[in-house]
Structures are given as structure tokens and as C-alpha cells.
Amino acid sequence: MKICRICGTKIEFTSRAHKYCSEECRKRVKYEKDRAWLLARPGKAAEYSRKHRAENPGLANQQAKAYYKRKILKQIKEESGNG
């Protein structure tokens, strides 16, 4: 029997490699590790993003259009629901 490193829940793991009781706890740890990495390297993430957008201009444009469409549709739904 082991204890989850995040929430402290006692759980019977099927493998020695398991450290967390659920997907939720695992995602929380990943988020915290990612945040720590970003805080330790403030310019790295922006550098990676700029490089990716430069290498894939069509994809970046496509993603921006999709985001804009979702934003506009959400506004329309809110207006039609309230009006």
C-alpha cells in the first residue's frame, strides 16, 4: 500500500512506478513542474513559440482564426441567450 504524493490518499498501486492516485493528481504535478520550469527560464517559452510560429506560419494563422471564430460564436450565443 502506498500513499499518493499529492492528496495523501492510501491506494493499492499495480506498479512500483505509480506515484499518484488519479489522473487529476498527475496533471496537477505536471502543471506545477511546467510552471516551475517557466519561472526558472522566463524567455525560453517565448523563444520556442516564436520559432514554432516562424517554422509553421500556416498553422499559426489557422489556430488564430479558429480561436477568433470560437470567441465570436461564444459572444453570439451569450447575446442571443440574453436578448
Kinemage of the C-alpha trace (Angstrom):
@kinemage 1
@onewidth
@group {chain A} dominant
@subgroup {mainchain}
@vectorlist {calphas} color= white
{ca met a 1} P 0.000 0.000 0.000
{ca lys a 2} L 1.307 3.416 -0.968
{ca ile a 3} L 0.204 6.971 -0.350
{ca cys a 4} L -0.450 9.445 -3.161
{ca arg a 5} L 2.192 12.166 -3.107
{ca ile a 6} L -0.368 14.879 -3.777
{ca cys a 7} L -3.572 14.208 -1.884
{ca gly a 8} L -2.342 11.642 0.640
{ca thr a 9} L -4.909 9.035 -0.329
{ca lys a 10} L -3.934 5.468 0.542
{ca ile a 11} L -4.224 3.320 -2.535
{ca glu a 12} L -3.091 -0.069 -3.783
{ca phe a 13} L -0.906 0.577 -6.813
{ca thr a 14} L -0.454 -2.012 -9.543
{ca ser a 15} L 3.116 -0.950 -10.259
{ca arg a 16} L 6.045 0.453 -8.302
{ca ala a 17} L 6.342 3.301 -10.787
{ca his a 18} L 2.971 4.816 -9.835
{ca lys a 19} L 3.211 7.822 -7.542
{ca tyr a 20} L -0.244 9.374 -7.809
{ca cys a 21} L -3.737 8.029 -7.196
{ca ser a 22} L -5.503 9.602 -10.170
{ca glu a 23} L -5.116 11.395 -13.456
{ca glu a 24} L -6.126 14.591 -11.667
{ca cys a 25} L -3.186 14.355 -9.242
{ca arg a 26} L -0.795 13.554 -12.088
{ca lys a 27} L -1.985 16.572 -14.078
{ca arg a 28} L -1.577 18.799 -11.039
{ca val a 29} L 2.060 17.696 -10.633
{ca lys a 30} L 2.746 18.218 -14.338
{ca tyr a 31} L 1.246 21.724 -14.147
{ca glu a 32} L 3.404 22.603 -11.124
{ca lys a 33} L 6.563 21.268 -12.812
{ca asp a 34} L 5.788 23.187 -16.004
{ca arg a 35} L 5.191 26.396 -14.038
{ca ala a 36} L 8.470 25.955 -12.166
{ca trp a 37} L 10.297 25.442 -15.472
{ca leu a 38} L 8.727 28.572 -16.953
{ca leu a 39} L 9.621 30.661 -13.903
{ca ala a 40} L 13.216 29.408 -13.992
{ca arg a 41} L 13.538 30.170 -17.738
{ca pro a 42} L 11.367 33.218 -18.476
{ca gly a 43} L 12.422 33.775 -22.096
{ca lys a 44} L 12.568 30.146 -23.220
{ca ala a 45} L 8.841 29.602 -23.751
{ca ala a 46} L 8.504 32.789 -25.781
{ca glu a 47} L 11.539 31.775 -27.824
{ca tyr a 48} L 10.018 28.346 -28.541
{ca ser a 49} L 6.713 29.936 -29.536
{ca arg a 50} L 8.357 32.433 -31.897
{ca lys a 51} L 10.421 29.682 -33.502
{ca his a 52} L 7.363 27.421 -33.951
{ca arg a 53} L 5.276 30.227 -35.481
{ca ala a 54} L 8.129 31.124 -37.861
{ca glu a 55} L 8.501 27.494 -38.964
{ca asn a 56} L 4.738 26.922 -39.314
{ca pro a 57} L 3.123 30.190 -40.457
{ca gly a 58} L 0.047 28.491 -41.922
{ca leu a 59} L -0.634 26.553 -38.747
{ca ala a 60} L -0.285 29.641 -36.550
{ca asn a 61} L -2.681 31.534 -38.813
{ca gln a 62} L -5.145 28.631 -38.760
{ca gln a 63} L -5.062 28.486 -34.957
{ca ala a 64} L -5.621 32.234 -34.676
{ca lys a 65} L -8.640 32.020 -36.997
{ca ala a 66} L -10.103 29.105 -35.030
{ca tyr a 67} L -9.656 30.988 -31.747
{ca tyr a 68} L -11.335 34.083 -33.210
{ca lys a 69} L -14.278 32.030 -34.524
{ca arg a 70} L -14.787 30.375 -31.108
{ca lys a 71} L -14.653 33.769 -29.417
{ca ile a 72} L -17.200 35.302 -31.813
{ca leu a 73} L -19.548 32.289 -31.576
{ca lys a 74} L -19.425 32.482 -27.781
{ca gln a 75} L -20.339 36.186 -27.913
{ca ile a 76} L -23.214 35.496 -30.295
{ca lys a 77} L -24.558 32.723 -28.041
{ca glu a 78} L -24.366 34.967 -24.990
{ca glu a 79} L -26.155 37.812 -26.796
{ca ser a 80} L -28.890 35.565 -28.195
{ca gly a 81} L -29.407 33.923 -24.820
{ca asn a 82} L -29.742 37.248 -23.024
{ca gly a 83} L -31.691 39.046 -25.743
